[in-house]
Amino acid sequence: FSFMDFFLPGMIAMSAMTTSIFSAVEISSRYRETGIFRKLATTPLRRIEWILSRMLYLIFVSFIGMGVILVLGIALFDVKVIPDPLSLILVATTSMLFSGMGMILSRFVKDPETAGAAANAITFPMMFLSGSFFPLEQMPEFLRTIATVLPLTYVNNGLRDAMIMGEPQRAIMNTIIVVVLGVICLLVGAWITKWEED
């Protein structure tokens, strides 16, 4: 495999992460500031329904990003990737995970101006410490230890196992970890998201 074969799944994972977390933080903080949440609280729409609709939208956007990256990688760099159902599930659960993380973060971000900075504080270290750009084996031992607690590490590993390594068993294990983290973040995000003012 070439470096681009290794690089492309990392870009798909990074795209799904940034799209989901930035959108969730920005929308939630803006809706709170402009009073849209107060208006939503007066409708029959439940919080979980709104959260699931946002999550489905972000999953759709993540799939579009994945498609664009794949087309460009195959057309311009002759990347040898095989998107399969497992990689699609992984991208969807990645979007769910970071959407939930964004909702949790937005509970503590009171204005849209600081929302981007708060999201950057989470995503920027993960981009470089989770193996998106280069193999974790090239990193010092203490950084590899940090990488094991970062969710993007399991997304990167799972996508590479599914799309280029042809190792579905390892991809399934990484997907299970992402699914569990995603469900936890989504439930916590739904629980702490409030439509009424504090």
N, C-alpha and C positions, 0 to 999 in steps of 0.2 A: 504494500500500500504506500501511496505517496503521502507527503505531509498534508496536502489538500484533502485527501480521504479522511485523515485524522481530524483536520480542522473543521470541516463542514458540519458534522454533528454537533460540535461545540458551539458553532454559530447559531444553529437551530435552537439549541437549549438556551443560549444567551438571549436570543430574540424573544422566545416565549417568556422568559423571566422578566426582561425589561418591559416588554409590552404590558404584561399583566400587572406587575407591581406598580409601575408608574401610573397606569390608567386608574387602578383602584384607589391609590392614594390621592391623586389629583381630583377625580370625580367626587369622592367622599368629602374631601375638605372643601371643595367648591360648593357642593350641595349644602353643606352645613352652614357655610358663610352666607350664602344667598337666601337661605330659608326654605330651600326646596324640600329638605327633609321634614320640616314642620308641615308643609303642605301635603307631603306623602302620608304623614301620620293621620291625616283626616280622611284618607281614602280607604277603601276595603283592601287595598294591596298590603300584604304582609311583608315584613322585612325579609324573611327567607325567600319569598318569591322574587323580590327585587334583586336580592343578592344572587340568586340562581340565574336570573335573566342577564345580569351583568357578567356572570361567569361564563355563560354560554356564548355571549357576544365576544368575550376575550378569547375563548377557545377557538372560535371561528377566525378571529384575526390572527391568532397564532398559527393556524393551519395555512392561512394565506401567506404568512411570512415563511413558513416551512416550504411551501410550494415555490415561492420566488427564489429562495436560497438553493433549493434542489435544481431548479431549471438553470440558474446561472452557473452553479457548480458543475453540472453535467455538460452544459453547452460550452463554457469557457475554459474549464480546467480538466475536462474528461474524468470527473470524479466517479469512482466505482462504488456507488451506494445503492442499496436495495431497500427502499421504504416498504415496510411490512405493517400488518395490523398492530403489532406490538409497539412499533415506533410511533404510530398514530395515537395509541392509548397513552403512551408515555408523554407525548406533547400535550395531549388534553389534560392529563393529571398534573403536568408541570404548570400549565396555565391556572388550574384550580388551586394548586399549592401557593403560587405567588400572588394570586388574587386574594386569597385568604390572608396571606402575610401583609398585603397592602392594606386590607381592611383593618387588621390589628394595628398596624402602624398609623393609619389615619385617625384612629381613636385618640392618639396623643399629639397629632399635628393639627393645630387649630386654624391655620390659614393656608391658602393655596400657594403663597409665595415660598413657604418653607417646605412644602410637600415634596418638591423635586429634590431638595437637598437631603431630606430625610431618606427618601428612596435611594438616592445615590450612596448614602452612607452604608446601606445594606448591599446593594448590587455591585458596587465598584470592587470591594475586596473579593467578592465571590467570583467575579470574572477572572481574576488572576490566580486565585488560590484553589479553584475547583477543577483545573485541568482543561479549561476551554481552549487555551492557546497552545499548550505544550503538555507532554505526559507528566503525570505526577511523579513518576520515577526520577525525573530530572531535578526535583525539588529537594531541599534539605529535609532531614527527618522531622524536625519540629513543624515545618510547614505541611508536610504530609499528614501529620497528626491533626492539625487544624482542619485540613481538607476533609477528614472523615466526619466532621460534624456539620459540614456545609451541604445543604440539600442539592445544590447545583452539581456537586460531585457525582451524585447518584444518577442525576439526569444525563450528564455527559457520558458516564460509563454505560448506562443503559442504552442510550442511542447508539453508541459505538458498537456495543455488543450485538444489537439488533440489526444495524444497518451495514456495518462493514466487516465485523469479525465473524458473523454467522454463529453466535453463541447464544441461542434463545434461553437457555437455563439461567445464565448469568443476567441476561436482560430482564427476565421475569423477576429475579430477586431484587434487582435495582428498581424495577417498576413497582413492586410491592412496597418497598420503602417509601417511594415517592407518593404512592396512593395513601398510605397511612399518614404521612406528614400532611398531605393535602387535605384529607378529611379532618384532621385535627385543626389545622389552620382555618379551614372554612367554618367549622362549627364554632371555634373560639371567636372568629371574626364576626359571625352572625350573632353570637351571644352578646358581644360587647358593643356592637354598632347600635347607636341610639339615634332615633329621629327627633326626639324632643331635646330641647336645650338643657344643659346641666344647670 
